[in-house]
Amino acid sequence: MNKIPLIVHLIYRLDFGGLETLLVERINRMPAECYRHAIVCLTDANPAFAAKLARADVTVHALHKQPGLSLATHAALWRLLRELQPAVLHSYNLSAVEYGPASLLAGVPVRVSGAHGRDADDPHGTNRKHNLLRRLMVPFYDCCYANSAAMETWNREVVRVPVAKSRLLANGIDTERFHPREPNEPILVADCPFGPEHAVIGTVGRLQAVKDHATLVDAFALLQAKVPHARLAIVGDGPLLPALRDKVVALGLADAVWLPGARTDVAQLLRGLQVFAMSSIAEGTPGSALEAMASGLPVVGTRVGGIPEVVDNGVTGFLVPPSDAVALAAALEQYVQSPELALRHGAAGRERVLRHYGMAAMVAAYRAMYDALCERKIRNGRAVPSCAE
């Protein structure tokens, strides 16, 4: 029997996205002699994204959950956990929080719930039904952490997570992979339809309602009418990609907006941009914005969630109200019209990431959480009961 503790990461779907990218990075970088890992997807996994897992010992399981309550999924997870016998169950966001009782019944000694952001239908965390579920689940978890100070405060005040169970775990970025463009490096990737004469604005993320790419397209339409050499790259896949492409065509912007779908060369793509845009209506600590800052880009982002914690307004970027195309266009225009300002704020952004958001620090913080909980809950190979038990 393998004596290295196993962590089961429970997520809705393993696919291209910020949360999923950082999960894979942590698994790849955590010393193999400390913990083993398995990823359990409530629905399924994208094989292309799962290929990013560098450790051969990591298993990926799909429960193929159907929409709705799906009590069968709780039973399926219970059976799988009994088979895997993990030391830790680590659930991510609202979609996975309800499975705390199943993991308790399966005998998992350590249970962790992570808040990495909110859904588009409840961007401010005011849905009473959802918050009641979160509160009911708190006793089943040993730690309920958040990845931004705003989310941690909300966890304590709204979800009523006790201070002893609350923790802040900020995102981290690979600053060696994400770096400013080298002098001899091509400005744009080979298949990009834009040229060096264009000022390219870009964003990277899953195309879903919470990211509000529609407002970004509206803002770009306003900007492009004033600055014809501006261009927009929206990188990512998701359920709203077809509708977004239709919107671009309807606005007559097909030649000025590039929607290539999911990419594996995001670091190189970022180095071809002049400014990064983030139009979300809700966020935790935005990993994509940190990647852009590490790449030397200024960030224009909405004043929601953890974005103001990352973007220093007027120093590393600009903050604008959410769902405000006029304000977003005006902020983007400042960088498009002044490349010198973009370079200055971009350099300040990279320095900020280097000081506060390093990948090594993030991995160490998660490992410290697992270590502390396992030391407290597992003694001599036996689980120590918690208040829920």
C-alpha positions in Angstrom: 0.0 0.0 0.0 1.3 3.4 -1.0 2.0 5.4 2.2 2.2 8.8 0.5 -1.0 10.7 1.3 -3.5 11.1 -1.6 -5.3 14.3 -2.3 -8.5 14.1 -4.4 -9.3 17.4 -6.2 -13.0 17.6 -6.9 -14.0 20.1 -9.7 -16.9 20.5 -12.0 -14.9 19.9 -15.3 -11.2 19.7 -16.2 -10.9 22.1 -19.1 -9.0 25.2 -20.2 -9.6 27.9 -17.5 -7.8 29.8 -14.8 -8.7 27.7 -11.8 -7.9 24.5 -13.7 -4.6 25.8 -14.9 -3.4 26.7 -11.5 -4.6 23.4 -10.1 -2.5 21.6 -12.7 0.5 23.8 -12.0 0.3 23.1 -8.2 0.1 19.3 -8.9 3.0 19.4 -11.3 5.2 21.4 -8.9 4.4 19.8 -5.5 7.1 17.3 -4.6 6.0 13.8 -5.5 7.3 12.4 -2.1 4.9 14.7 -0.2 1.5 13.9 -1.8 -0.1 11.9 -4.6 -3.0 13.5 -6.5 -6.2 12.5 -8.3 -8.6 14.7 -10.0 -12.3 13.9 -9.9 -14.5 15.7 -12.4 -18.2 15.9 -11.6 -18.9 16.0 -15.4 -15.9 15.2 -17.6 -12.4 16.2 -18.7 -10.9 17.7 -21.8 -8.2 15.3 -22.9 -6.1 18.1 -24.5 -6.1 20.0 -21.2 -5.5 16.9 -19.1 -2.4 16.3 -21.1 -0.9 19.3 -19.2 -0.5 17.0 -16.2 3.2 16.3 -16.1 3.1 13.6 -13.4 2.4 10.1 -14.6 0.9 9.0 -11.3 -2.0 11.5 -11.4 -5.3 9.8 -12.2 -8.3 11.6 -13.7 -11.9 10.4 -13.0 -15.1 11.6 -14.6 -18.5 11.1 -12.9 -20.6 12.3 -15.8 -23.0 14.2 -13.6 -26.3 15.1 -15.2 -27.9 18.6 -14.7 -29.9 19.1 -11.5 -29.6 17.4 -8.0 -28.3 14.1 -9.4 -28.2 12.1 -6.1 -26.5 9.3 -8.1 -23.4 11.5 -8.4 -23.1 11.6 -4.6 -23.3 7.8 -4.4 -20.8 7.5 -7.3 -18.4 9.8 -5.5 -18.8 7.9 -2.2 -17.9 4.7 -4.0 -14.9 6.2 -5.7 -13.6 7.7 -2.5 -13.9 4.4 -0.7 -11.8 2.9 -3.5 -9.2 5.6 -3.6 -9.0 6.1 0.2 -7.6 9.7 0.0 -6.2 11.6 3.0 -7.6 14.9 1.7 -10.8 15.8 -0.3 -10.3 19.3 -1.9 -13.4 20.7 -3.4 -13.5 23.8 -5.6 -16.3 26.4 -5.7 -20.0 26.1 -5.3 -20.5 23.3 -7.8 -18.5 20.9 -5.6 -19.2 22.2 -2.1 -22.2 19.9 -1.6 -20.1 16.8 -1.6 -18.7 17.3 1.8 -21.1 14.9 3.5 -20.3 12.2 0.9 -16.6 12.5 1.6 -17.2 12.4 5.3 -19.3 9.2 5.0 -16.6 7.8 2.8 -14.1 8.2 5.7 -11.9 11.0 4.2 -10.2 12.5 7.2 -9.3 15.9 5.8 -11.8 18.0 3.8 -11.0 21.4 2.2 -13.4 23.7 0.4 -11.9 26.4 -1.9 -13.7 29.6 -3.0 -12.1 30.7 -6.3 -14.8 32.9 -7.7 -18.6 33.0 -8.3 -21.0 32.2 -11.1 -22.4 34.7 -13.5 -25.9 34.3 -12.1 -24.7 35.4 -8.7 -21.7 37.6 -9.2 -22.0 39.3 -5.8 -22.8 36.2 -3.7 -26.3 37.3 -2.6 -28.2 34.2 -3.7 -29.9 33.0 -0.5 -30.3 29.4 -1.6 -26.6 29.1 -2.6 -25.4 30.8 0.6 -27.6 28.5 2.7 -26.0 25.5 1.0 -22.6 26.9 1.7 -23.4 27.5 5.4 -24.8 24.0 5.8 -21.6 22.6 4.3 -19.2 24.5 6.6 -19.2 21.9 9.4 -18.2 19.2 7.0 -15.0 20.9 6.0 -11.8 21.5 8.1 -10.8 24.5 6.1 -12.8 26.9 3.9 -10.2 29.1 2.1 -10.5 31.9 -0.5 -8.1 33.1 -3.1 -8.7 36.8 -2.6 -9.1 39.0 0.5 -12.5 40.1 -0.7 -13.6 36.5 -1.0 -12.2 35.6 2.4 -14.1 38.5 4.0 -17.3 37.4 2.2 -16.7 33.8 3.4 -16.5 34.9 7.0 -19.3 37.5 7.0 -21.8 35.9 4.6 -21.1 32.2 4.6 -20.1 32.4 8.3 -16.9 30.5 8.1 -15.3 30.5 11.6 -12.0 32.3 11.8 -10.3 29.0 12.8 -11.4 27.5 9.5 -10.7 30.5 7.3 -7.6 31.0 5.2 -6.4 33.2 2.3 -4.4 31.4 -0.4 -3.4 33.8 -3.2 -2.8 32.6 -6.8 0.7 32.3 -8.1 2.3 32.8 -11.5 5.2 31.1 -13.3 7.3 34.2 -13.9 9.8 32.3 -16.0 7.3 31.2 -18.5 5.3 34.4 -18.4 7.8 37.2 -19.1 8.1 40.3 -21.3 9.0 39.9 -25.0 12.7 39.5 -25.7 14.3 41.9 -28.2 14.7 39.3 -30.9 11.3 37.6 -30.3 8.6 37.9 -33.0 5.9 40.4 -32.0 3.0 38.1 -32.9 2.4 34.4 -33.3 2.5 33.1 -36.8 -1.2 32.5 -37.3 -2.3 35.8 -35.8 -4.1 37.9 -38.4 -2.8 41.2 -37.1 0.5 42.9 -37.9 3.1 45.0 -36.0 1.4 48.1 -37.2 -1.6 47.3 -35.0 -2.2 48.0 -31.3 -3.5 44.7 -30.1 -5.7 44.4 -27.0 -6.2 41.0 -25.6 -7.9 38.8 -23.0 -7.5 35.1 -22.1 -10.2 33.1 -20.3 -13.1 30.7 -20.6 -15.9 32.3 -22.7 -18.7 32.2 -20.1 -21.1 34.7 -18.8 -19.2 35.7 -15.7 -16.3 37.0 -17.9 -18.7 39.4 -19.7 -16.8 39.4 -23.0 -19.9 41.0 -24.7 -19.2 44.2 -22.9 -15.5 44.0 -24.0 -16.6 43.7 -27.6 -18.9 46.7 -27.2 -16.1 48.7 -25.7 -13.8 47.7 -28.5 -16.4 48.8 -31.1 -16.4 52.3 -29.5 -12.6 52.3 -29.4 -12.0 51.1 -32.9 -14.3 53.8 -34.3 -11.8 56.4 -32.9 -8.6 54.4 -33.3 -8.8 52.3 -36.5 -5.4 50.6 -36.0 -6.7 49.0 -32.7 -7.3 45.2 -32.7 -8.8 42.7 -30.2 -7.8 39.1 -29.5 -10.2 37.1 -27.3 -8.4 33.8 -26.5 -10.3 30.9 -25.0 -13.1 28.4 -25.5 -16.5 28.1 -23.9 -20.2 27.9 -24.3 -20.5 31.6 -25.5 -17.9 31.4 -28.3 -20.5 31.0 -31.1 -22.6 33.8 -29.8 -19.6 36.1 -29.4 -18.4 35.4 -33.0 -21.9 36.3 -34.2 -21.8 39.5 -32.2 -18.5 40.4 -33.8 -19.8 39.9 -37.3 -23.0 41.8 -36.6 -20.9 44.8 -35.4 -18.8 44.7 -38.6 -15.7 43.8 -36.6 -14.8 40.5 -38.2 -11.5 41.8 -39.5 -10.5 43.5 -36.3 -11.4 40.9 -33.7 -9.6 37.5 -33.5 -11.3 34.6 -31.6 -9.0 31.6 -32.1 -10.5 29.5 -29.3 -8.4 27.6 -26.7 -4.6 27.9 -27.2 -1.6 26.2 -25.7 0.7 29.1 -26.5 -0.8 31.7 -24.2 2.5 32.9 -22.8 3.7 33.7 -26.4 0.4 35.3 -27.3 0.5 37.6 -24.3 3.9 38.9 -25.4 2.4 40.2 -28.6 -0.2 42.3 -26.9 0.0 46.0 -25.9 -2.7 45.8 -23.2 -4.7 43.2 -21.4 -8.4 43.6 -20.7 -10.5 41.9 -18.1 -14.3 42.6 -18.2 -15.5 40.1 -15.6 -18.5 40.8 -13.4 -17.1 38.6 -10.6 -13.6 37.3 -9.9 -11.4 35.8 -7.2 -7.7 36.4 -7.7 -7.5 36.7 -11.5 -4.8 34.3 -12.7 -5.0 35.5 -16.3 -4.4 39.1 -15.2 -1.4 38.0 -13.2 0.0 36.2 -16.2 -0.5 39.3 -18.3 1.3 41.5 -15.6 4.1 39.0 -15.4 4.4 39.4 -19.2 4.9 43.1 -18.8 1.4 44.2 -19.8 -0.8 46.9 -18.2 -4.2 45.6 -17.2 -7.6 47.3 -17.6 -10.0 45.4 -15.3 -13.3 45.8 -13.7 -13.6 46.8 -10.1 -15.0 43.5 -8.8 -13.8 40.7 -6.5 -10.0 40.3 -6.3 -9.1 42.4 -9.3 -8.5 45.6 -7.3 -6.2 43.6 -5.1 -4.1 42.7 -8.1 -4.3 45.8 -10.3 -3.0 49.0 -8.7 -5.1 51.7 -10.3 -3.0 54.2 -12.2 0.2 52.3 -11.5 -0.1 48.8 -13.1 -3.4 49.4 -14.9 -6.8 51.0 -14.7 -10.0 49.9 -12.9 -13.4 50.6 -14.4 -17.0 49.7 -13.3 -18.3 46.4 -14.5 -20.6 46.2 -17.5 -19.6 49.8 -18.5 -18.5 49.7 -22.2 -17.9 53.5 -22.3 -15.5 53.5 -19.3 -13.7 50.4 -20.5 -13.2 51.9 -23.9 -11.8 55.1 -22.5 -9.3 53.3 -20.3 -8.1 51.1 -23.1 -7.7 54.1 -25.3 -5.2 55.6 -22.9 -2.8 52.7 -23.5 -3.5 52.4 -27.2 -2.7 56.1 -27.7 0.3 56.0 -25.4 2.6 53.0 -25.9 5.0 54.6 -23.4 2.4 54.6 -20.7 1.6 51.0 -21.5 5.2 50.0 -21.1 5.7 51.9 -17.9 2.6 50.4 -16.2 3.4 47.0 -17.6 6.9 47.1 -16.0 5.4 48.1 -12.7 2.9 45.2 -13.0 5.7 42.6 -13.5 7.5 44.0 -10.4 4.3 43.6 -8.4 3.9 40.0 -9.5 7.5 39.2 -8.7 7.0 40.6 -5.2 3.7 39.2 -4.3 2.5 36.4 -6.6 5.3 33.9 -7.2 4.4 30.3 -8.1 6.7 28.9 -5.5 5.0 30.8 -2.8 1.6 29.6 -3.9 2.7 25.9 -4.0 4.3 26.3 -0.6 1.1 27.8 0.9 -1.1 25.0 -0.3 1.4 22.4 0.9 1.5 24.1 4.3 -2.3 23.9 4.5 -2.4 20.2 3.7 0.5 19.5 6.1 -1.1 21.3 9.0 -4.5 19.7 8.5 -3.1 16.2 8.0 -0.9 16.5 11.1 -4.0 17.6 13.1 -6.5 15.2 11.7 -4.4 12.0 11.1 -2.5 10.5 13.9 -0.8 7.1 13.8 -2.6 6.4 10.6 -6.0 7.0 12.1 -8.4 9.9 11.5 -9.2 12.3 14.3 -12.9 13.1 14.2 -14.0 16.7 13.5 -17.1 18.6 14.9 -19.2 17.3 11.9 -18.4 13.7 12.9 
